Amino acid sequence: MRTCAHRVGDIVTDATGGQHYSPIHSMLDAAETHFTQRVFWRQKSMKKNVGGFDKVFRIAAGLGLVAAGVYFQSWWGAVGLVPLFTGAVGWCPLYAPFGLSSHKSSDAEAGAEQNPA
């Protein structure tokens, strides 16, 4: 069994005299970069697009469907989890590709506060 003479994160001098981090450290850097890119993509793609009346309606409809499913002992009540989830989270995956939104953006709210009618 071959062992490594350096620890994770040590600066290693290779045969040509160049210095670099150990290979394990390079893999950790790549994994961290990948994770960071995924988090930023998710933050960008999951902007709130459900708000106001739409949110209240979704939560009420979801609770109603779940209650009806329990009352009638039907698995169709599980369908109520979809509007309940989208209302609670404030993001609808079907709105995203079409660019639809019922959520007031913070820019519009800030502008309304600065310029009252």
LUMKOLNU-126341 format. One record per atom (N, C-alpha, C, O): x, y, z; atom name. Coordinates in steps of 0.05 Angstrom, whole numbers, plus 5000, padded with zeros to 4 digits. Layout:
N
+------+------+------+------+
|   c1 |   c2 |   c3 | site |
+------+------+------+------+
|    X |    Y |    Z |   CA |
...
+------+------+------+------+
This chain:
117
+------+------+------+------+
|   c1 |   c2 |   c3 | site |
+------+------+------+------+
| 5017 | 4976 | 5000 |    N |
| 5000 | 5000 | 5000 |   CA |
| 5018 | 5025 | 5000 |    C |
| 5037 | 5027 | 5016 |    O |
| 5011 | 5043 | 4983 |    N |
| 5027 | 5068 | 4980 |   CA |
| 5015 | 5090 | 4997 |    C |
| 4991 | 5093 | 4997 |    O |
| 5032 | 5104 | 5011 |    N |
| 5022 | 5126 | 5028 |   CA |
| 5031 | 5152 | 5017 |    C |
| 5051 | 5154 | 5003 |    O |
| 5017 | 5173 | 5023 |    N |
| 5023 | 5200 | 5014 |   CA |
| 5041 | 5213 | 5035 |    C |
| 5035 | 5212 | 5059 |    O |
| 5062 | 5227 | 5026 |    N |
| 5081 | 5239 | 5044 |   CA |
| 5072 | 5266 | 5054 |    C |
| 5086 | 5279 | 5070 |    O |
| 5050 | 5276 | 5044 |    N |
| 5041 | 5303 | 5052 |   CA |
| 5012 | 5302 | 5061 |    C |
| 4997 | 5283 | 5055 |    O |
| 5004 | 5322 | 5075 |    N |
| 4977 | 5324 | 5086 |   CA |
| 4960 | 5340 | 5066 |    C |
| 4970 | 5353 | 5049 |    O |
| 4934 | 5338 | 5070 |    N |
| 4914 | 5353 | 5054 |   CA |
| 4920 | 5383 | 5058 |    C |
| 4922 | 5393 | 5081 |    O |
| 4923 | 5397 | 5036 |    N |
| 4927 | 5426 | 5037 |   CA |
| 4956 | 5435 | 5038 |    C |
| 4962 | 5458 | 5037 |    O |
| 4974 | 5415 | 5041 |    N |
| 5003 | 5423 | 5041 |   CA |
| 5011 | 5432 | 5013 |    C |
| 5001 | 5423 | 4993 |    O |
| 5030 | 5451 | 5013 |    N |
| 5041 | 5459 | 4987 |   CA |
| 5063 | 5439 | 4980 |    C |
| 5081 | 5434 | 4996 |    O |
| 5061 | 5428 | 4956 |    N |
| 5079 | 5407 | 4947 |   CA |
| 5096 | 5417 | 4924 |    C |
| 5086 | 5432 | 4907 |    O |
| 5122 | 5410 | 4925 |    N |
| 5140 | 5418 | 4903 |   CA |
| 5142 | 5393 | 4885 |    C |
| 5150 | 5372 | 4894 |    O |
| 5136 | 5397 | 4859 |    N |
| 5137 | 5374 | 4840 |   CA |
| 5165 | 5372 | 4829 |    C |
| 5183 | 5387 | 4836 |    O |
| 5169 | 5353 | 4810 |    N |
| 5195 | 5347 | 4799 |   CA |
| 5207 | 5370 | 4783 |    C |
| 5231 | 5373 | 4781 |    O |
| 5190 | 5388 | 4772 |    N |
| 5200 | 5410 | 4757 |   CA |
| 5205 | 5435 | 4774 |    C |
| 5214 | 5455 | 4764 |    O |
| 5201 | 5432 | 4800 |    N |
| 5205 | 5454 | 4818 |   CA |
| 5181 | 5472 | 4823 |    C |
| 5183 | 5492 | 4838 |    O |
| 5159 | 5466 | 4809 |    N |
| 5135 | 5482 | 4813 |   CA |
| 5121 | 5475 | 4839 |    C |
| 5121 | 5452 | 4847 |    O |
| 5109 | 5495 | 4851 |    N |
| 5095 | 5490 | 4876 |   CA |
| 5065 | 5491 | 4871 |    C |
| 5055 | 5507 | 4856 |    O |
| 5050 | 5473 | 4883 |    N |
| 5021 | 5472 | 4881 |   CA |
| 5010 | 5458 | 4906 |    C |
| 5024 | 5446 | 4921 |    O |
| 4984 | 5461 | 4909 |    N |
| 4971 | 5447 | 4931 |   CA |
| 4969 | 5417 | 4925 |    C |
| 4972 | 5409 | 4902 |    O |
| 4965 | 5402 | 4945 |    N |
| 4963 | 5373 | 4942 |   CA |
| 4939 | 5367 | 4924 |    C |
| 4920 | 5383 | 4923 |    O |
| 4939 | 5344 | 4910 |    N |
| 4917 | 5337 | 4892 |   CA |
| 4890 | 5336 | 4907 |    C |
| 4869 | 5343 | 4896 |    O |
| 4890 | 5328 | 4932 |    N |
| 4865 | 5326 | 4947 |   CA |
| 4854 | 5354 | 4951 |    C |
| 4830 | 5358 | 4949 |    O |
| 4871 | 5373 | 4956 |    N |
| 4862 | 5401 | 4960 |   CA |
| 4850 | 5412 | 4934 |    C |
| 4830 | 5426 | 4935 |    O |
| 4862 | 5405 | 4911 |    N |
| 4851 | 5413 | 4886 |   CA |
| 4823 | 5402 | 4881 |    C |
| 4805 | 5416 | 4871 |    O |
| 4819 | 5377 | 4889 |    N |
| 4792 | 5365 | 4886 |   CA |
| 4772 | 5378 | 4905 |    C |
| 4749 | 5383 | 4897 |    O |
| 4781 | 5386 | 4929 |    N |
| 4763 | 5400 | 4947 |   CA |
| 4755 | 5427 | 4936 |    C |
| 4732 | 5436 | 4938 |    O |
| 4775 | 5441 | 4924 |    N |
| 4769 | 5467 | 4912 |   CA |
| 4749 | 5464 | 4889 |    C |
| 4731 | 5481 | 4887 |    O |
| 4752 | 5444 | 4873 |    N |
| 4734 | 5440 | 4851 |   CA |
| 4706 | 5434 | 4861 |    C |
| 4686 | 5443 | 4850 |    O |
| 4704 | 5417 | 4882 |    N |
| 4677 | 5411 | 4893 |   CA |
| 4664 | 5436 | 4905 |    C |
| 4640 | 5440 | 4902 |    O |
| 4680 | 5453 | 4919 |    N |
| 4669 | 5477 | 4930 |   CA |
| 4660 | 5496 | 4908 |    C |
| 4638 | 5508 | 4911 |    O |
| 4675 | 5499 | 4887 |    N |
| 4666 | 5516 | 4865 |   CA |
| 4640 | 5506 | 4852 |    C |
| 4622 | 5521 | 4847 |    O |
| 4638 | 5480 | 4848 |    N |
| 4614 | 5468 | 4837 |   CA |
| 4590 | 5473 | 4855 |    C |
| 4568 | 5481 | 4845 |    O |
| 4593 | 5469 | 4881 |    N |
| 4572 | 5474 | 4900 |   CA |
| 4563 | 5503 | 4900 |    C |
| 4539 | 5509 | 4900 |    O |
| 4583 | 5521 | 4900 |    N |
| 4577 | 5550 | 4900 |   CA |
| 4561 | 5558 | 4875 |    C |
| 4543 | 5574 | 4876 |    O |
| 4569 | 5547 | 4852 |    N |
| 4555 | 5553 | 4827 |   CA |
| 4527 | 5543 | 4828 |    C |
| 4509 | 5557 | 4818 |    O |
| 4522 | 5520 | 4839 |    N |
| 4495 | 5509 | 4841 |   CA |
| 4478 | 5526 | 4860 |    C |
| 4454 | 5531 | 4854 |    O |
| 4489 | 5536 | 4882 |    N |
| 4474 | 5552 | 4901 |   CA |
| 4466 | 5578 | 4888 |    C |
| 4443 | 5587 | 4890 |    O |
| 4485 | 5591 | 4873 |    N |
| 4478 | 5616 | 4860 |   CA |
| 4458 | 5612 | 4838 |    C |
| 4440 | 5629 | 4834 |    O |
| 4459 | 5590 | 4823 |    N |
| 4439 | 5584 | 4803 |   CA |
| 4412 | 5581 | 4816 |    C |
| 4392 | 5592 | 4805 |    O |
| 4410 | 5567 | 4838 |    N |
| 4385 | 5562 | 4851 |   CA |
| 4373 | 5589 | 4862 |    C |
| 4349 | 5593 | 4860 |    O |
| 4390 | 5606 | 4873 |    N |
| 4380 | 5632 | 4883 |   CA |
| 4370 | 5648 | 4860 |    C |
| 4350 | 5663 | 4863 |    O |
| 4383 | 5647 | 4837 |    N |
| 4374 | 5662 | 4814 |   CA |
| 4349 | 5651 | 4802 |    C |
| 4331 | 5667 | 4793 |    O |
| 4346 | 5625 | 4800 |    N |
| 4323 | 5613 | 4787 |   CA |
| 4299 | 5610 | 4804 |    C |
| 4277 | 5607 | 4794 |    O |
| 4302 | 5611 | 4831 |    N |
| 4279 | 5607 | 4848 |   CA |
| 4271 | 5633 | 4862 |    C |
| 4265 | 5634 | 4886 |    O |
| 4270 | 5654 | 4846 |    N |
| 4260 | 5680 | 4857 |   CA |
| 4231 | 5677 | 4862 |    C |
| 4217 | 5663 | 4847 |    O |
| 4221 | 5690 | 4883 |    N |
| 4192 | 5688 | 4889 |   CA |
| 4176 | 5698 | 4866 |    C |
| 4180 | 5720 | 4855 |    O |
| 4156 | 5683 | 4858 |    N |
| 4138 | 5691 | 4836 |   CA |
| 4108 | 5687 | 4844 |    C |
| 4091 | 5690 | 4827 |    O |
| 4103 | 5681 | 4869 |    N |
| 4076 | 5678 | 4879 |   CA |
| 4073 | 5697 | 4903 |    C |
| 4088 | 5695 | 4922 |    O |
| 4053 | 5714 | 4902 |    N |
| 4049 | 5732 | 4924 |   CA |
| 4021 | 5742 | 4926 |    C |
| 4004 | 5737 | 4909 |    O |
| 4015 | 5755 | 4948 |    N |
| 3989 | 5767 | 4953 |   CA |
| 3966 | 5748 | 4953 |    C |
| 3967 | 5727 | 4966 |    O |
| 3945 | 5755 | 4938 |    N |
| 3921 | 5739 | 4937 |   CA |
| 3927 | 5710 | 4927 |    C |
| 3915 | 5691 | 4936 |    O |
| 3945 | 5709 | 4907 |    N |
| 3952 | 5683 | 4895 |   CA |
| 3962 | 5664 | 4917 |    C |
| 3955 | 5640 | 4917 |    O |
| 3979 | 5674 | 4935 |    N |
| 3991 | 5658 | 4956 |   CA |
| 3969 | 5648 | 4975 |    C |
| 3968 | 5624 | 4982 |    O |
| 3952 | 5666 | 4984 |    N |
| 3930 | 5659 | 5003 |   CA |
| 3911 | 5639 | 4990 |    C |
| 3903 | 5619 | 5003 |    O |
| 3905 | 5643 | 4964 |    N |
| 3887 | 5625 | 4950 |   CA |
| 3899 | 5597 | 4948 |    C |
| 3885 | 5577 | 4951 |    O |
| 3925 | 5595 | 4941 |    N |
| 3938 | 5569 | 4939 |   CA |
| 3938 | 5554 | 4965 |    C |
| 3933 | 5530 | 4966 |    O |
| 3944 | 5568 | 4987 |    N |
| 3945 | 5555 | 5013 |   CA |
| 3917 | 5545 | 5020 |    C |
| 3914 | 5523 | 5030 |    O |
| 3896 | 5562 | 5016 |    N |
| 3869 | 5554 | 5023 |   CA |
| 3860 | 5530 | 5006 |    C |
| 3848 | 5511 | 5016 |    O |
| 3865 | 5532 | 4980 |    N |
| 3857 | 5510 | 4962 |   CA |
| 3872 | 5484 | 4969 |    C |
| 3860 | 5463 | 4968 |    O |
| 3898 | 5486 | 4975 |    N |
| 3913 | 5463 | 4983 |   CA |
| 3902 | 5450 | 5008 |    C |
| 3899 | 5426 | 5009 |    O |
| 3896 | 5466 | 5028 |    N |
| 3885 | 5455 | 5053 |   CA |
| 3858 | 5443 | 5048 |    C |
| 3851 | 5422 | 5059 |    O |
| 3842 | 5455 | 5031 |    N |
| 3815 | 5444 | 5024 |   CA |
| 3817 | 5418 | 5010 |    C |
| 3803 | 5399 | 5016 |    O |
| 3836 | 5415 | 4991 |    N |
| 3839 | 5390 | 4976 |   CA |
| 3850 | 5368 | 4995 |    C |
| 3841 | 5345 | 4993 |    O |
| 3869 | 5375 | 5012 |    N |
| 3879 | 5355 | 5031 |   CA |
| 3857 | 5346 | 5050 |    C |
| 3854 | 5322 | 5055 |    O |
| 3841 | 5365 | 5060 |    N |
| 3819 | 5358 | 5078 |   CA |
| 3799 | 5340 | 5064 |    C |
| 3789 | 5321 | 5076 |    O |
| 3792 | 5347 | 5039 |    N |
| 3773 | 5330 | 5024 |   CA |
| 3784 | 5302 | 5019 |    C |
| 3769 | 5283 | 5021 |    O |
| 3810 | 5300 | 5014 |    N |
| 3822 | 5274 | 5010 |   CA |
| 3821 | 5257 | 5036 |    C |
| 3817 | 5233 | 5034 |    O |
| 3826 | 5270 | 5059 |    N |
| 3824 | 5256 | 5084 |   CA |
| 3795 | 5248 | 5090 |    C |
| 3790 | 5225 | 5098 |    O |
| 3777 | 5266 | 5085 |    N |
| 3748 | 5261 | 5091 |   CA |
| 3737 | 5238 | 5074 |    C |
| 3724 | 5220 | 5084 |    O |
| 3744 | 5238 | 5048 |    N |
| 3734 | 5218 | 5030 |   CA |
| 3753 | 5193 | 5028 |    C |
| 3748 | 5175 | 5013 |    O |
| 3774 | 5193 | 5044 |    N |
| 3793 | 5172 | 5045 |   CA |
| 3804 | 5165 | 5017 |    C |
| 3803 | 5142 | 5008 |    O |
| 3813 | 5186 | 5003 |    N |
| 3823 | 5184 | 4976 |   CA |
| 3852 | 5195 | 4975 |    C |
| 3859 | 5214 | 4988 |    O |
| 3868 | 5182 | 4959 |    N |
| 3895 | 5191 | 4954 |   CA |
| 3896 | 5216 | 4938 |    C |
| 3917 | 5229 | 4936 |    O |
| 3873 | 5223 | 4925 |    N |
| 3873 | 5248 | 4909 |   CA |
| 3877 | 5273 | 4926 |    C |
| 3883 | 5294 | 4916 |    O |
| 3873 | 5270 | 4952 |    N |
| 3879 | 5292 | 4970 |   CA |
| 3908 | 5300 | 4970 |    C |
| 3914 | 5323 | 4978 |    O |
| 3925 | 5282 | 4962 |    N |
| 3954 | 5288 | 4960 |   CA |
| 3959 | 5310 | 4939 |    C |
| 3980 | 5323 | 4940 |    O |
| 3941 | 5313 | 4920 |    N |
| 3944 | 5334 | 4900 |   CA |
| 3944 | 5361 | 4913 |    C |
| 3957 | 5380 | 4903 |    O |
| 3930 | 5363 | 4935 |    N |
| 3929 | 5389 | 4950 |   CA |
| 3956 | 5397 | 4961 |    C |
| 3959 | 5421 | 4968 |    O |
| 3975 | 5379 | 4963 |    N |
| 4002 | 5386 | 4973 |   CA |
| 4016 | 5405 | 4953 |    C |
| 4033 | 5421 | 4962 |    O |
| 4010 | 5403 | 4928 |    N |
| 4024 | 5420 | 4908 |   CA |
| 4017 | 5449 | 4912 |    C |
| 4035 | 5465 | 4915 |    O |
| 3991 | 5457 | 4911 |    N |
| 3986 | 5486 | 4916 |   CA |
| 3993 | 5495 | 4944 |    C |
| 4001 | 5518 | 4948 |    O |
| 3991 | 5477 | 4964 |    N |
| 3999 | 5483 | 4991 |   CA |
| 4029 | 5490 | 4992 |    C |
| 4037 | 5509 | 5005 |    O |
| 4045 | 5473 | 4979 |    N |
| 4074 | 5478 | 4979 |   CA |
| 4081 | 5503 | 4964 |    C |
| 4097 | 5520 | 4974 |    O |
| 4070 | 5507 | 4940 |    N |
| 4077 | 5531 | 4924 |   CA |
| 4068 | 5557 | 4938 |    C |
| 4081 | 5577 | 4935 |    O |
| 4046 | 5555 | 4952 |    N |
| 4037 | 5579 | 4967 |   CA |
| 4054 | 5585 | 4991 |    C |
| 4060 | 5608 | 4996 |    O |
| 4062 | 5564 | 5005 |    N |
| 4079 | 5567 | 5028 |   CA |
| 4107 | 5577 | 5021 |    C |
| 4118 | 5594 | 5035 |    O |
| 4118 | 5566 | 4999 |    N |
| 4146 | 5574 | 4991 |   CA |
| 4146 | 5600 | 4976 |    C |
| 4165 | 5615 | 4977 |    O |
| 4124 | 5606 | 4961 |    N |
| 4123 | 5631 | 4946 |   CA |
| 4135 | 5628 | 4918 |    C |
| 4142 | 5648 | 4906 |    O |
| 4139 | 5604 | 4909 |    N |
| 4151 | 5599 | 4883 |   CA |
| 4136 | 5577 | 4868 |    C |
| 4132 | 5555 | 4879 |    O |
| 4128 | 5583 | 4843 |    N |
| 4113 | 5563 | 4827 |   CA |
| 4131 | 5555 | 4803 |    C |
| 4138 | 5573 | 4788 |    O |
| 4137 | 5530 | 4800 |    N |
| 4154 | 5521 | 4778 |   CA |
| 4141 | 5525 | 4751 |    C |
| 4156 | 5528 | 4731 |    O |
| 4115 | 5526 | 4749 |    N |
| 4102 | 5530 | 4723 |   CA |
| 4102 | 5560 | 4715 |    C |
| 4100 | 5566 | 4691 |    O |
| 4104 | 5578 | 4734 |    N |
| 4106 | 5607 | 4727 |   CA |
| 4134 | 5613 | 4716 |    C |
| 4136 | 5630 | 4698 |    O |
| 4155 | 5600 | 4725 |    N |
| 4182 | 5607 | 4719 |   CA |
| 4188 | 5607 | 4688 |    C |
| 4199 | 5627 | 4679 |    O |
| 4182 | 5586 | 4673 |    N |
| 4189 | 5586 | 4645 |   CA |
| 4175 | 5608 | 4629 |    C |
| 4185 | 5617 | 4608 |    O |
| 4151 | 5616 | 4638 |    N |
| 4136 | 5636 | 4623 |   CA |
| 4141 | 5665 | 4633 |    C |
| 4131 | 5684 | 4622 |    O |
| 4157 | 5667 | 4654 |    N |
| 4164 | 5694 | 4665 |   CA |
| 4140 | 5706 | 4680 |    C |
| 4140 | 5731 | 4683 |    O |
| 4121 | 5690 | 4688 |    N |
| 4098 | 5701 | 4702 |   CA |
| 4104 | 5706 | 4732 |    C |
| 4121 | 5692 | 4743 |    O |
| 4091 | 5725 | 4744 |    N |
| 4095 | 5730 | 4772 |   CA |
| 4072 | 5747 | 4783 |    C |
| 4063 | 5766 | 4771 |    O |
| 4062 | 5739 | 4807 |    N |
| 4042 | 5755 | 4820 |   CA |
| 4054 | 5767 | 4845 |    C |
| 4040 | 5779 | 4862 |    O |
| 4080 | 5764 | 4848 |    N |
| 4095 | 5775 | 4871 |   CA |
| 4106 | 5803 | 4864 |    C |
| 4118 | 5807 | 4844 |    O |
| 4100 | 5821 | 4882 |    N |
| 4111 | 5848 | 4878 |   CA |
| 4140 | 5848 | 4884 |    C |
| 4149 | 5838 | 4905 |    O |
| 4156 | 5859 | 4865 |    N |
| 4185 | 5859 | 4870 |   CA |
| 4192 | 5880 | 4890 |    C |
| 4177 | 5900 | 4894 |    O |
| 4215 | 5877 | 4903 |    N |
| 4224 | 5896 | 4923 |   CA |
| 4231 | 5922 | 4910 |    C |
| 4230 | 5943 | 4923 |    O |
| 4239 | 5922 | 4885 |    N |
| 4245 | 5947 | 4870 |   CA |
| 4220 | 5964 | 4867 |    C |
| 4221 | 5988 | 4871 |    O |
| 4198 | 5951 | 4860 |    N |
| 4173 | 5966 | 4857 |   CA |
| 4163 | 5977 | 4883 |    C |
| 4153 | 5999 | 4885 |    O |
| 4166 | 5961 | 4905 |    N |
| 4158 | 5970 | 4931 |   CA |
| 4175 | 5994 | 4940 |    C |
| 4165 | 6013 | 4952 |    O |
| 4201 | 5992 | 4935 |    N |
| 4219 | 6014 | 4943 |   CA |
| 4212 | 6040 | 4928 |    C |
| 4213 | 6062 | 4939 |    O |
| 4206 | 6037 | 4902 |    N |
| 4199 | 6060 | 4886 |   CA |
| 4173 | 6072 | 4896 |    C |
| 4170 | 6097 | 4895 |    O |
| 4154 | 6056 | 4904 |    N |
| 4128 | 6066 | 4914 |   CA |
| 4131 | 6081 | 4940 |    C |
| 4117 | 6100 | 4946 |    O |
| 4150 | 6072 | 4957 |    N |
| 4155 | 6086 | 4982 |   CA |
| 4168 | 6112 | 4978 |    C |
| 4163 | 6132 | 4992 |    O |
| 4186 | 6114 | 4958 |    N |
| 4200 | 6139 | 4953 |   CA |
| 4182 | 6160 | 4939 |    C |
| 4185 | 6184 | 4944 |    O |
| 4164 | 6151 | 4922 |    N |
| 4146 | 6169 | 4907 |   CA |
| 4117 | 6163 | 4914 |    C |
| 4103 | 6152 | 4898 |    O |
| 4108 | 6171 | 4938 |    N |
| 4080 | 6166 | 4945 |   CA |
| 4062 | 6183 | 4928 |    C |
| 4068 | 6206 | 4921 |    O |
| 4039 | 6172 | 4921 |    N |
| 4019 | 6186 | 4903 |   CA |
| 4003 | 6206 | 4918 |    C |
| 3986 | 6219 | 4907 |    O |
+------+------+------+------+
